[in-house]
Amino acid sequence: MKTSLNIDDHLFQLAKKEALKSRKSLSEIISYWARAGREFLVQHKKQKPIPFKPLDLGGPALIDINSRNEWMDLIDK
């Protein structure tokens, strides 16, 4: 299919370099990148997040993480 698109200048330059390097047309490169990007997004959209179970490290907290000044002072030591 023939169409017109507005493509970011930097991306266009990268695609032109890839086309020259691989000896493929600019259209082939852009189509390949679009297809690969779509497949990546579809694949990652279906993945469910890994359940996170917090680990009890035991003992009381030594600093109050809500107190930025307190933990920044500890980092600076």
C-alpha angles and dihedrals in degrees: 000000000000118000144146123248137179107229127185109261094234092050090048091053091049090050092050091052091048091049092053093045095048095036091234128127122266088243091056092051095048091046092049092049092047092049093047092048092050093048090049092051094046092048094049094043090062094050114101117220116260109254111251120217115189116230119228106229091188129232129056122302112265094210136029105244089201089065104077093184092055097053093039088056090053092050093050093055 
